[in-house]
């Protein structure tokens, strides 16, 4: 019922910027949540950022606060992750994720997009 497709990953030098996109299909009501996770090689998948389609309840992992910004374009059913001042430790596969409607827990996942930050 819901499909998520990430794009925008790539190779960037430390200190650079990237903007990731997540195109969502299905219903995207204003109260529904959308988020980003990432997974580095050999590490567990970790939370990065979340918001709602109305722009409320926004939160970030401490490791990215002040550097990353989550936003959305409701007309395009697309959520973005603007990543600035990138560090090598930001290297990971980044995933877009959403719960089932306004339910609890992350249920839908995209295929991921690779972000590599060189030192």
N, C-alpha and C positions, 0 to 999 in steps of 0.2 A: 504493500500500500504506500510506503514511503521509500523513496530512493534518494541517496545523497552521493554527489559526485564532486570530489575535490580537484582543484587545479592550482597552478601557480608556483609549485615548488621548483627548486633548481639549486644551482651552485652559486654561492655568494661568498665574498671575502668578509672576514670579521669586521664589524662596524657598519656593514651594509644593511640593506633593507629588502624585504620581499613582502608581497601581499598575496595571501592565499584566498581562494574562493571556494565556496561550497554551494552548489546548485541543488536545491531541494524540490522534490516533487511531492504531490499529495497536499493535504491540508496544512496550512501554516497559520493557525489562528493566533491572534495577538498575545494570548496568555501562554502559548506553548513555548517550551524551552529548546534552545539549540546551543551546541557547544563544540569545543575543540579539545582533543587529547593528542598526545604524542608518545612515541615509543622509540627510544634509542637502542642501538644494538646491545644485546645482553642485559637490558633493563626492562622493568615492568612498564606497562602503559600508564601514563600519568595525566592528570587533569591539567589543562592549560587555561581555558576561559569558557564562560558561558554567558548567555543573555536570553531574553525572550524576544519574540517578534515585535513587541511593542517597545523594546529597548530598556525594559526594567530588569530588576534582579541580576544585574551584571556583576560578575566576579572574576578574579584572576588568581592564578597561582602566584605565590610570593616571588618565585624565580623570574617571572616575566612582568611583574608590575612596573609601570613606568616606561616599558619598552614596547609592549604589545597592546593592540587595541582591537576589540571585537566590535563589529558593526554589521548592519544589514541593509539591503535594498529590498523592501517588501514587494515592490512592483515586479521585481525579477525573481522573487523567492530565493534570494541569494544572501548568504552570510559571508563576511570577510574576516580575515585575521591579518591586520597590518603589523608587521614585525620589523622593528627598528633596532639599531645598535646590536645587531646579531653577534652572538658569541659562538665559539666552536661547540660548547656544551648544548647549544640549541639544535645541533644536528640530530635529526630523528625523522621518522615517518609521521606525518601529521594527519589526523583523522577527524572528520566531521561526524557528529553524533547527535541523536535526538531520542527522547523517550517516546512511548506510545501515547500520543495525544498529550494530555496534561497529567499522565501517570508518573509513577516513580521509577527511577532507574533508567539507564541508557539502554536503548533497545535497537535502534537502527544505526548502522555504521557505513561510511563510505569505504572505498578501497584504499584510500590514503594517498598522500603525495610526499615525495622525498624532498627534504630540505637538508642541504649540506653546507656547512659554514667552515671555510678553510681558515687556518691560522697563518 
